[in-house]
Amino acid sequence: MSDAWLEPNQPPPVHFPITRVLIDLLVSTGAAGVVTIVLEYSTVGGWESRWWEDLFGFMGFYVDGLIVWLVLVALWAALGRLPLAVGVLWSLGLVVAFANATKLTLRNEPLYPSDLDFAGDLGFLLSMVSTTSIVGVLLACLVCLGGAWWLEQRRRGRARLRDLHPHGATVLLGTRAVTMLITCCLLWQTTNFNEPDNPWRSLYELRGDHWRMSNQAANYSSNGFVGGFLYNMPVEPMAEPPGYGPEAMAAIVERQRTAAAAINTGRSGSLADVNIVFVLSESFTDPMGMRGFELDHDPIPHVRATMAQTLSGDLLSPMYGAGTANVEFEILTGQSLALFRPQVNSPYQNFVAGMDDYPSLVGWLKDQGHRTVAIHPFGGQMYKRNQVYPALGFDEFIDADGLSRASRIDDNPYLSDASAFDEAMDQIRTYDEPVFVHLVTMQNHIPVTGHYDDPLQVTGVDGDQAERLGHYARGLEHSDAAVVDLLDALAASGERTIVVYYGDHHPGIYDAEVKRATGGLGMHRVPFFIWRSWGNQPQPQPLTAPTSILPLLFEAADAPVPPYVALLEQQRRQVGILRRSDGGSRLGGPRAHDAVTGLVDDLRMVQFDLSIGQRHGAAGLWDVAPDPGSPANSPTGH
């Protein structure tokens, strides 16, 4: 690709200037090394001397650098000019490093390949970053590109393609084409990173297997940004469990039918004539239970009072800062992220969106005669919900453009919880049949600064942290009031209704001191309650997995369960919370013993069957439970 040795209008043979080529190779290696260091820095955010020692002492940095260098060589071959290729690479590196560092700050997780899906909603992504930061990154990119152009113009001895002798032009173009082909083939191998015997993965594992399944931030730090990114390339969500097949699934179905029969003995309620409203309240938490700061008053007194009178407790959210769709996936399907491979960072995006149907509570209720409606006061393309919701069994999806009333509070750019609740009430009033409403709110989504005229007063922290907390807490107070209005309206309607209300995760607004004071577990606790319009009684729950919401819903209604929900009930009582930190092997409840281990094996096989397997047990597991009040009595098609 070095073109100085091809003099214009000179016939072959040509002289190969080895010195120029070596200089270009040295420059390209240094340029790739700079980008690699910037990417590695974005995963740790510090220049401590220990980091420098670790950086150059582990294999991941050098393999990262080799891959970045191949990208540069591909750009060099495509553009034909090394300075321009360096400028483009440095600009791309700055953007990726900035995005990675920002996501780590907001969500405690690095940049994933699946995050490219969000590129279609650039405005939403940019809203979470300060204008100053965006302008700074853009200026840095312009400096890189402008500097590259300036260097290219001053570069001596460069030959223009149109001035070359035909033979020289052919040699140059051929060299560039062959180089492009070789580099693209090598880079294409990285897309199959998780396939057996992948050569790139083998290079990363020369020092041993250091992949951190439970902590992706640590995974990127341990194996390099590029290595961590490639580790999260698409992969089959689960490995096929040993012994999987129709016979094994038939045996599990039979066991769960027996378990369901035992649970259903004495249950006299029904979900057949009951409206069900699931409210996933964006970033709804209990800040009074956190440490490191104090608010001048409790922002959620009404929710707290409701929890004291209902089946309620704390969910252990698998997410922090974002990942709403993962929590709603666990709630609606009863499937645990802990049983999927660690590369599955968003089931909606990774595989559910590409399916025609997917087993869930939604499809079961639809087959029971419910009208199923999803409401999300934002764009339907987020997390591919506009593709996922029909697969789950929703009859209708109402996004921000479809709301009949759209209101905002003060300067909050997101639609209010009150307007979303009004839409839910409209749906219940509109249809004669019972309605299942799944509502995902947006009011308390980050960024939270500057949303309200009267933020709460905060002590114990200063500056931006105090401002963020004050506005966030005021948003919670508005949510608290809106929930009371929703419950009052449902109680006054005279219709039998159950409301499942829960937060999805903490917002990514806390500094390191608050996180440290609160503790890791505290940063994943979010409140929930299950309310009935025909009366409630206090039923405090221990720390609960999102997958346990389904059996708790049936318990609150005193309704008979299908075999699949009986399986989830056994998980709730015998296993507790499956933690992704140990690949689903560590139990959040009682210590493992043979019966519990066997139950986890059944959970794993059922999840494989219902997600990417042959669904041998789908109809049997989602059988309509014996329910005299139900208008349907046939296996669900979902």
N, C-alpha and C positions, 0 to 999 in steps of 0.2 A: 504493500500500500504506500510505501514511501516513494514519491514520484520524482525526486530531484534528479535521479540518474537517467531519466528519459528526456533527453534534450529535444526541443522542438525541431521538427523537420530533419532529424538525423536518422539515416537508415540503420538497421541492425548490422553487426552486433552491438549491443549496448553494454556499458560497464556497470557492474553492480557495486554501489558505494557502501561497503559494509559499515563504515563509521557512522554514516547518516542513519542507517537502519538500527544500529545498536543504540544510538542516541534516542531515536524515536521509541524504541522498546523500553528504554530506561524511563523516558518521560511518561509513557503510558502506564508503566508499572507504578510509578510514584503517584500519578493522578488517581489511579484505582485505589491505591493505598490510602490516600486522603479521604476518599468517599467511604471506604470501609471503616476507617476510624470514626468518622462522623456518625455512621449508622450504629456502630457499637456503642458510641457515647450516648446515643438516643435511648438505649435500653437501660442505662444505669444513671445518667444525669449527673455525673460528677467526674472531676479530674484527679481524684486522690491517687497518691503514688502507688498504693496497693493495686488500684485498678490498672495502672500502666504495666505493672509487673505481671498481672494476670492476663492482660490483653495479649502481650507478645509471648506468653508462655503456654497458650493452649491452641490446639489444632484448629479449632473453629475459625479463628481469626484468619489464618492463612488460606483455608478453603474458601471462606467468605471472599477474601481478596482475589482469589483465582477466578471465582464466578463473576465478581464485579469487573475484573479485567477483561474477561470474555465479552461482557456486555459492551465495554468500551471498544474492544476490537471490532465487534459487529457494527457499532455506530461509526467507527472510523472507516470501515469498508463501505458502508452505505453512503456516508457523506463525502468520503474521499479526502478529508482534511482533518488531521489530528487535533489542532486547536479547537475546531468547531465541535468535534466529537467529545472532547474534554469538557467544553462549556455545557453541552447538553447533559452529559453524565453528572456533572456537579450540580446542575439545576435540579435534575431528577432526584439526586441523592439528598439535597436540602429539603425538598418537598416531602420525601418519604420519611426522613429523619424527624422532621417537624411533626408530621402526622402521627408517627409512632410515639414520640415523646408526649404529645398532647393526649393521645388516647390512654397512655399509661397513667397520666395525671388524673384524667377524668374517670377512668374505668378500672384502673389497676390491671389492665391487660394490654398486650402489645397489638400491633397491626397484624391482621390475618389476611390471607388471600381472599376470603369471602367478603371482606370489607369493600372490595371493588364494587359490590352490588349497590353500595350507597352512593357511588359516584353520580348516579342519576338524580340525586337530590342534593346537589352541591350547596344550594342555599341553606338547607337545614344544617348541613355539616359546618358551614362557615359561621352560622349563628352561635355556635358553641365556642368560638375562638374570638379573642379580642381583635378589633380592627388593627391595632398597633402591631400585633404579631403577624397578621396576614400581610400588612404593608411591608414589614421588615423582611419576611421571606420572599415576597415578590421582588423587592429591591435587590436582595442578595442574588436572586436568579438572574435579574437583568444585568447585574455587575458581572456575573459569570459568563453570560452569553455575549455581553458587550465586549468584555475583555478578550474572549476567545476570537471574536470577529476582528478586533484590533490586532491581535497577534498574527492572525492569519494574513491580514493585509500587509503586515511588515515582514512576513516570512520570506526569506530570500531563496532563490533557486527553485521556486515552485513552478511547475509546468501546468498550463491549462490543457484540458483534454482535447479541445478543438485545435490546439497548436501542435499536437504531437504527430509524428509520422504514423501512418495507418498501422504499421506493425507495432510501434510503441504503444499506441492507443489500445490495440487488441490485447497486448500483454498486460497493460494496466487494468483494463476492465476484467480480463480473465482472472488476474490475481485477486481483485476485489471480490469477484463472484465466488471464487473457490473459498476465499477466507470467510465470506458470509455464510456459505454452505456449511463449512466445518464448524464455525462458532455456533450457528443456529442449531445444528445437530447436537452439539455438546450441551447447549443450554436447554434444548428440548428434553434431554434426559432428566433435568431437574424437576420437570413436571410430574414424573413418575417416581418421585423421591421415596414414597412409602411402599413401592413394589419390592418384592424379594430380590436381593442381590443388586440393588441399584448402585452403580459405581460411585455416585456422589455421596450417598449415605455411607457407603463403605469408607470413604475418605474421612468423613466426620467421626467415624467410629474406630479409627486407627488407635486412638488412646483408650478405647472402651466405650461402652454405652453410657452416655451421660444425659440422656433425654429426661426432662423433668415433666412427667405427665400431669402432675397435680398443680403445678404452678408455671403457667406459660411465661410470665415475666422472668422467672428464674431460668426457664428453659432457653429463652433468647440470650440471657446474660451468660449462661454456661456454654452454649454452642454457637454463639454469634447471631447477629440479627438475621442474616441470610439463612443460616442453618435452621433457626427457629421458625422462620417464615416458611421454608420448604417443608419442615416437619408437619406443618398444618395444611399442606396441599391436600386436595380432595382424596378421600380414601373410603373404602366401604365402612359404613358406620359401626358395624359389629362383625366380629368373626363368628362363623357358624359354630354353635355350641356342640360339643361331642354328643353323639347319639341323636341329634336333631332329625326329625322326620315325622310322618303322619302318626305312627304308632306312639311315639313319645308324647306328641301333643295330645293325642286322644286320652292318654293316661292322665295328663295334667288336667285336661278338661273334666274328666270324671272325678278327680280329686276335688276340684274346685266346685263342682256341682254339689258334692257332698258337704263341703264347707259352707256353701251358700245356703243349703237346706237347713243346716244347723243355725246359722245366723238369722234366717228368716222365720224360724219358729217363734211365734208370739208377736211378730211385727204385724201391726194392723193398719199402718198408714199407707200412703200412696203418693207418687209424684205425677200420676196421670192427669190430675186436674189442678196442678199447682204451677203458677208462673215461677220461673227461676231466673234470678238476675245475678250474674257474676260481675263484680266491679273490680277490675284491676286498677287500683289508684296509683298513678305514676308517682314514684319516689315517695310514697306515703310511709312515714316512719314515726316513731315516738322519740322525739329529741330529748324529752325529759329523762330518758334512761341512759343518755350518753354522758361522757365525762369530758372535762377540759373546758367547759363553758357553761354559762347559766343564762336562761331566758327570764325576762321579767314576769312572765306568766305562762301557764300551760296552754299551748295552742290547740290541743285536741280534747277538750273536756267532754264533749258530747260522744265522741267515739269511745273514750275511756269509760264513760258511764254505760254505753251500750254493751261494751265488752263485759262489764261486770254483771250484766243481766242475761248473757247469751252463752252459747257454745263459742269459746274464743281462746286466744292464746297468741303465740308468736310462731311465725314460719321461719325456718332457716333457709333464707334465699341462697341459691347457688351463685348469685351475681352480686357485683358491687358497681355502682356508677352507671350501668346500662345493662343491656341484655334482657330487656323486658320480654321479648318474644320467647326466650328460653323458659322463663317462669310460667308464662301462660301455656306453653307447650306441655310442661309437666302437669299443670293443673287440669287441662282439658283432656289429656290422654292417659294420665297416670303413669307415664313412662319417665324413668329417671335418667338424667344426663350422665349419672355415675356409671351406668351400664353401657354407654356408648364409648367408642374409642375417644381418646383425648382430642383428636383432630376435629371432632364434631363440636364446633363452637357455636353453631346455630342450626338446629334441626330444620327449622322452617326453610332456611336458605340452602342448607347442604343437600337435603333430599326430599322433604315433604312437598315443596313447591312443584316438583316434577311428577307427582303422582296424581292419578285421577281421583282416588279416594284414600282415606286414612282413618283407621279405627279410633274412635273418640267418644266421649260423652255426648258430643253434639249429634253425631249420627244416631246414637241410641235413642236420645230424646226425640229426634225427628221421626224415627220409626214408631215411637210411642204416641205420636200425634201432636207434638209441639211444633209451633212455628219457631224456627231458629234464626236469630238475627244477631249479627256482629256490628258493633258501633265503635268507631275510632275517630275522634275529631282531629284527624291529620291526614296526610296523604296515604292512600291505600297501597302504594308501592313499597313502603317501608317494611323491611323484613319479608318482602314478597307476599304480604297478607292478601292482596287481591288474587293471588293464585292459591294460597294455602287455605283460606277460609272455605272456598267451595269444596276442596278436597276433604276437609274435616266434616262437612255436612251442613254448612250454613245455607239457608235459603236466600239470605240477603246480607249484603255488606254495605253499611252506610258510613262513608268517610266524611271529611270536613265539608266537602262540596254538597253532600246530601242532607246535612242537618237542617231541620226546619227552622230552628232558632240558633243563631251563633252569637254569643256574647263573650266579651273579654272584661277583665277587671283591671282598672287603672291602665298601666303601660305594659301589661303582660301580653306578649305576642301570641300566646297559645290560648285556645278556646277554653272557657271556664268549665269546671266540673258541673256547675249548675245547668248550663246549656246542654251538656251531654246527658245529664239525668233527665232533663225535660224530654229529650228524644226517646229515652228508655220508657218513660211514662206514656208517651204518645204511642209507642209500639204495643204496649200492654192494653191501652184503651182501644186500639184499632181493631184487634183481632178477637174473634169469639173463642177460638181455640187457645189453650194455654201457650204461653210464649217463653222461650228461652232466650234471654238477652245476655250477650257477652260484651261488656263495655270496657274498653281500655282508654283511660283518660290521658290528658296531656298537660293539664294546668301547671303541674309542679315540675315539668321537665326542665333540665338545665339548658341554658344558663338561667340563673335566678336573680341575678343582681339587677337592680333598677326597675323591678316589676311593679312595686307598690308605693303608694304615697306615704304609708305609715308602717314601715317595717318594725318588728318587735325590737326592743332594746336587749342587747347582748352584753354580758360581762365575762371576763376571763380570757377573752381574745381581743385583738385589735385589728384595725385596718380593714383590708379586703375580706379577711375571714369573718369578722364581725358583721360586715355589710352583707355578705352572702347569707350568713345564718339568719340575720334579721329578716331579709326578704323571703327566704325559704320558709321560715316559721310562720310568717304572715300568710303565705300561700297555703300552708297546712291548716291554718285557722279558717280560711275560706272553704277549704275542702270539708272541714269538720262541720261547718254550718250547712253546707250543701247536702251532706249525708243525712243530717237530721230532717231536712225538708223532704228528701227522697223517701225516707222511712215513714214519715208522717203522711205523705201522699199515698203511699202504698197501703198503709193501715186504713186510711179513709176510703180507699177504693172499694172495699168490701170483697176483693178477690183474694184467694189464698195465694200467698207469694212467699218465697224464700229468697233472701239476699245473702250472697257470699261476698264479703268485702275484704280486700287484702291489699297490702302494699307489695311492690315487686322487688325493690332493692333500695339501698341508700343512694342519695345523689352523690356524684363525684365532686363534692365541694369542700371536703374536710382536709385540713393540713395534717402533717405527720404527727404533731403533738396530740391532736384530738383522736386520731386513729390509735395511737399508742395508748392513750389514757383509757379509751373505751374498750380496747381489746379486740382481737380478730373476730371472735364469735359475735360480739356486740355489733360489729359492722355488717353483719348478715342477718340480724333479727329484724323482722317486720311484723306488724300486728295484723291479725285477721279476726273476723267474727262471722257467725252464721245466724241470721235473724229470721224469725218466722212471724208472719202477720197475725197468726192466730194464738200467739202466746209464747213466752220464752221462760227459761229458767237458767240460772248460772251453771255452766259446765266448763270450768277452766281446764285447759289442755296443756300438757307438757310441750316442750319445743317440738314443732311438727314439721314434717317434710311436705312440700307442695303436693307430692303424689298422694298424700293422705286426705286431701280435700274431698276427693270423690267418696270414699267411705264415710267421711264425716257428714257429707251432704245427705246421704241415705239415712244415716243415723239420726240427723236432725229431723228428717221427715218421718222417721219410724217406718221407712219403706223397705220392702224386700229388695235384695241385691242380686244382680246377675253374677255368674261365676267369676268374671274378671274382677269385679269390685270386691268379692270375697277374698280373692288373692291379695288385693291391696290392703284389705282390712287385716289380714294376717301379717303383712309386712309392717303395718302400723303398730300392731301390738307385740309382735315377736322380734322384729328386726330393728325398727326405728328408722333412722335416717341413713340411707346409703350415701357415702361421701365419695365424691369424685377424686379426692386427694389420694385415694388408694385404689383407684380403678374399680370402685364399687365393692371392694373386698372388706373395707373397714365398716363396722356397723356402729350407728349412732345410738343404738339401744342396748339390750342385754348382750353379754359376751357371747361370742359364737359357740355353738355346739352343733352336734350332728343335724338335729332337726332344723335349726336356723340355717345352717349351710345348705341343706337340701332345699329349703324355701328360696334362698337366694339363687340357687341353680335354676329352680322353676321360674323365678322372676326373669332371669337372664334369657332362658329359652323362650318364654312367652314374649318378651320384648323383641327378640330377634324375629320371631314368627310374625308378629303384628307389624313390625317396621319394615324390614327388607326381606323377610323370609316368604314362604309360600302361603302363609295365613291358613294353615291347616286347622288351627283352632279358633279362628276369628268368630265364626258363627256360633260355636259352642260357648266360647267365653263371654260373648255379648248376647247370649240368649236373653229373651225377655223374661224377667223374673216373674214367678207366679204372683200376680197382682190383680185381684178381682176388680179393681177400679180402672184398670188399663183398657183402652179401646183396641189395643194390638196384642197379639200373642204369637208372634213369629220371630225367627232369628233376624237380627239386624243385618242390613246389607253393608254396613260401614265397619 
